[in-house]
Amino acid sequence: MGFGIFIHRSDSIYDDSPAEQYQFPSQYLRRVEACVGDWIIYYEPSKVAETRGYFAIARVQQIIPDSGASGMYLALIEPGSYLDFANPVPFNGPTGPVERGVLNEQGRVSGRAQSAVRPIAPDDFNRICELGLAENAPLLPRRDDDVRPLDLNEEQVPFHFEQQRDRVSLTVSRILRDRVFRRIVLRAYDERCAITGLKLINGMGRAEVAAAHIRPVEAHGPDIVSNGIALSGTAHWMFDRGLISLADDLEILISRQTNDLEGVRSIINKSGRALEPRRPSDRPNPHFLKWHREHCFKQ
């Protein structure tokens, strides 16, 4: 087993779904096999407009041949392991590439950096993850005791690395995942409720909006921004209970079982559609929206 880098771009010609699978040709089979059972970092190349650089981690569960494409394979991602970085990490840091393994003996970037799949040293892996999951200015959830000054000094939940048998093993707590997920979803929606369109900031400077999973964690929903949506309290309550849902084009659907149809319509933004994130790749994925309509929405 070993850590790896998987290059992915949102406009990829491959059948990728970063939180679920990564498609690759046979030439990379041995490199991907070396990552099975271990963690990889997703990287978006610099040629992509507004590249995210190193943008997420995930654990490779297994490899299977792609039955729909000759000579292609699928690296299946372990459910619940994917996590977007709170802070996408650029290829170059203040002292050069953060992935130092791509440098040659002369200290220059080698052709290795162009490989779609490549191994990465534990030190480089640690460095990128620590930068990507740092919470310098955490967007914390609304709390009824926000008025207490003590809350301003809330401790950051650490990202744990354990050295065992000359290997680095990774543990990401659910608490940290929730905090990172909140940060990336609220950032994607500019801290504005996608249903009502309201952007409310409380007296402590915190957004009165939650990061809701479209497909819940309990139902194996991943911590990827396209499985999230920013919702205010009432909208979140209705969404979780299936009183509202979203069509693939983000039209807001209202359940016939609601007891106050006009009241619900009155809080929905005038367009009748959920607000979209600026970045297309952050937009709710139709795959997760379909799950919500089929398993939560009360038709």
Secondary structure in CASP SS format (residue, H / E / C, confidence):
PFRMAT SS
TARGET T0000
AUTHOR 0000-0000-0000
METHOD secondary structure of the structure
MODEL  1
M C 1.00
G C 1.00
F C 1.00
G E 1.00
I E 1.00
F E 1.00
I E 1.00
H C 1.00
R C 1.00
S C 1.00
D C 1.00
S C 1.00
I C 1.00
Y C 1.00
D C 1.00
D C 1.00
S E 1.00
P C 1.00
A C 1.00
E C 1.00
Q E 1.00
Y E 1.00
Q E 1.00
F E 1.00
P E 1.00
S H 1.00
Q H 1.00
Y H 1.00
L H 1.00
R H 1.00
R H 1.00
V H 1.00
E H 1.00
A C 1.00
C C 1.00
V E 1.00
G C 1.00
D C 1.00
W E 1.00
I E 1.00
I E 1.00
Y E 1.00
Y E 1.00
E E 1.00
P C 1.00
S C 1.00
K C 1.00
V C 1.00
A C 1.00
E C 1.00
T C 1.00
R C 1.00
G E 1.00
Y E 1.00
F E 1.00
A E 1.00
I E 1.00
A E 1.00
R E 1.00
V E 1.00
Q E 1.00
Q E 1.00
I E 1.00
I E 1.00
P E 1.00
D C 1.00
S C 1.00
G C 1.00
A C 1.00
S C 1.00
G C 1.00
M E 1.00
Y E 1.00
L E 1.00
A E 1.00
L E 1.00
I E 1.00
E C 1.00
P C 1.00
G C 1.00
S C 1.00
Y C 1.00
L E 1.00
D E 1.00
F E 1.00
A E 1.00
N E 1.00
P E 1.00
V E 1.00
P C 1.00
F C 1.00
N E 1.00
G E 1.00
P C 1.00
T C 1.00
G E 1.00
P E 1.00
V C 1.00
E C 1.00
R H 1.00
G H 1.00
V H 1.00
L E 1.00
N C 1.00
E C 1.00
Q C 1.00
G C 1.00
R C 1.00
V E 1.00
S C 1.00
G H 1.00
R H 1.00
A H 1.00
Q H 1.00
S C 1.00
A C 1.00
V E 1.00
R E 1.00
P E 1.00
I C 1.00
A C 1.00
P H 1.00
D H 1.00
D H 1.00
F H 1.00
N H 1.00
R H 1.00
I H 1.00
C H 1.00
E H 1.00
L H 1.00
G H 1.00
L C 1.00
A C 1.00
E C 1.00
N C 1.00
A C 1.00
P C 1.00
L C 1.00
L C 1.00
P C 1.00
R C 1.00
R C 1.00
D C 1.00
D C 1.00
D C 1.00
V C 1.00
R C 1.00
P H 1.00
L H 1.00
D H 1.00
L H 1.00
N H 1.00
E C 1.00
E C 1.00
Q C 1.00
V C 1.00
P C 1.00
F C 1.00
H E 1.00
F E 1.00
E E 1.00
Q E 1.00
Q E 1.00
R C 1.00
D C 1.00
R E 1.00
V E 1.00
S E 1.00
L E 1.00
T E 1.00
V C 1.00
S C 1.00
R H 1.00
I H 1.00
L H 1.00
R H 1.00
D H 1.00
R H 1.00
V H 1.00
F H 1.00
R H 1.00
R H 1.00
I H 1.00
V H 1.00
L H 1.00
R H 1.00
A H 1.00
Y C 1.00
D C 1.00
E C 1.00
R C 1.00
C C 1.00
A C 1.00
I C 1.00
T C 1.00
G C 1.00
L C 1.00
K C 1.00
L C 1.00
I E 1.00
N C 1.00
G C 1.00
M C 1.00
G C 1.00
R C 1.00
A E 1.00
E C 1.00
V C 1.00
A E 1.00
A E 1.00
A E 1.00
H E 1.00
I C 1.00
R C 1.00
P C 1.00
V H 1.00
E H 1.00
A H 1.00
H C 1.00
G C 1.00
P C 1.00
D E 1.00
I C 1.00
V H 1.00
S H 1.00
N H 1.00
G E 1.00
I E 1.00
A E 1.00
L E 1.00
S C 1.00
G H 1.00
T H 1.00
A H 1.00
H H 1.00
W H 1.00
M H 1.00
F H 1.00
D H 1.00
R C 1.00
G C 1.00
L C 1.00
I E 1.00
S E 1.00
L E 1.00
A C 1.00
D C 1.00
D C 1.00
L C 1.00
E E 1.00
I E 1.00
L E 1.00
I E 1.00
S C 1.00
R C 1.00
Q C 1.00
T C 1.00
N C 1.00
D C 1.00
L H 1.00
E H 1.00
G H 1.00
V H 1.00
R H 1.00
S H 1.00
I H 1.00
I C 1.00
N C 1.00
K C 1.00
S C 1.00
G C 1.00
R E 1.00
A C 1.00
L C 1.00
E C 1.00
P C 1.00
R C 1.00
R C 1.00
P H 1.00
S H 1.00
D H 1.00
R C 1.00
P C 1.00
N C 1.00
P H 1.00
H H 1.00
F H 1.00
L H 1.00
K H 1.00
W H 1.00
H H 1.00
R H 1.00
E H 1.00
H H 1.00
C C 1.00
F C 1.00
K C 1.00
Q C 1.00
END
